[in-house]
Amino acid sequence: MSVVVGNMRKRLDELTLETMSSLKWMQESRVTREQAQIFTRHFGLFTRHSRQCWANVVGNCPIIKVRQFIVSENLYEEEANEETSHFNVLIKMGEALGLTQEQIFNVDPLHTTTVAFLAWETLTKNRSWIEAIAAKLILERSNEPHCGNMSAWFAQSWSKQLGLSAEDLEFFHLHVEADAIHGEMSLQILEQYADTPDKVEAAVNAAAQSLGAWKVMLDGIHTEAYHKKGLDGGDSLPKMAKAGGK
């Protein structure tokens, strides 16, 4: 492994930590049940969209063993299998917060979420598969202890402030465990196939762009949760943004 390729991991982890440290959610010392509901509803959109992006990576990748890994770990385990489906686990967390399944399924994306989704679709569909897998695995790195530890942070915060049990917060605990495995294995694949300086630069740039989309989406959800003043009496949730709003 060349010095350039060997240094890629360090660069990716530094980018991830920098982005995670700047997220508005990670600066908060308080959270209400209503704010947690908003996060859950909107993050559920990402959970579903993420599988589409992983499918794009598979479609662009010519290497059978890489496709098999992604299909097995990121598509079958995280969506097709009813027991381990990440969205099904998110629904359980939402119900523990007082949401109905209908509220979780039926939520309009914020403009910031739409922008982020378009970025990820471009990165995973219209770029090389090496850039695509870099754009996806970098989000899993956000749950590494030295890269932000996002899911563990949310689990600890919501347990302490909202009184939710470990079972209620399985969605976050699941990501702490699954992303440590999937993110590391995906990174090892990237290190194997990004074997030239040009490929490394393309992968790092795609990862940086993906982290930019991550920040846009999560900060947008934070704004919706913390800065909306009106309440919808129908379900005690802040109103969705109107056209031209956040």
Number of C-alpha atoms within 10 A of each C-alpha: 10 9 8 14 21 13 13 20 17 11 12 22 18 14 18 25 19 14 18 22 14 12 18 15 22 14 10 11 8 12 16 12 15 18 19 18 24 24 18 21 23 23 20 21 20 20 17 14 14 19 18 17 22 24 17 21 30 24 13 18 16 11 10 9 11 17 17 13 17 20 19 13 14 20 20 16 17 23 18 15 12 13 11 14 18 22 21 19 20 22 22 19 23 25 16 16 17 15 21 14 14 9 16 21 14 11 14 13 19 20 19 18 25 17 14 23 22 11 18 27 19 14 25 28 21 14 16 18 22 22 25 29 29 31 28 23 22 26 16 24 27 25 26 22 15 12 21 21 17 22 22 19 17 17 20 16 18 20 15 13 13 15 11 17 14 14 13 21 23 17 22 24 17 16 19 23 14 18 21 17 15 19 21 17 15 22 21 13 17 24 20 11 13 20 15 13 14 11 17 24 16 19 25 20 16 25 25 20 17 25 24 15 22 24 20 19 23 20 18 18 27 20 13 22 22 16 12 16 9 11 13 10 9 7 12 13 19 20 17 18 14 9 8 6 9 16
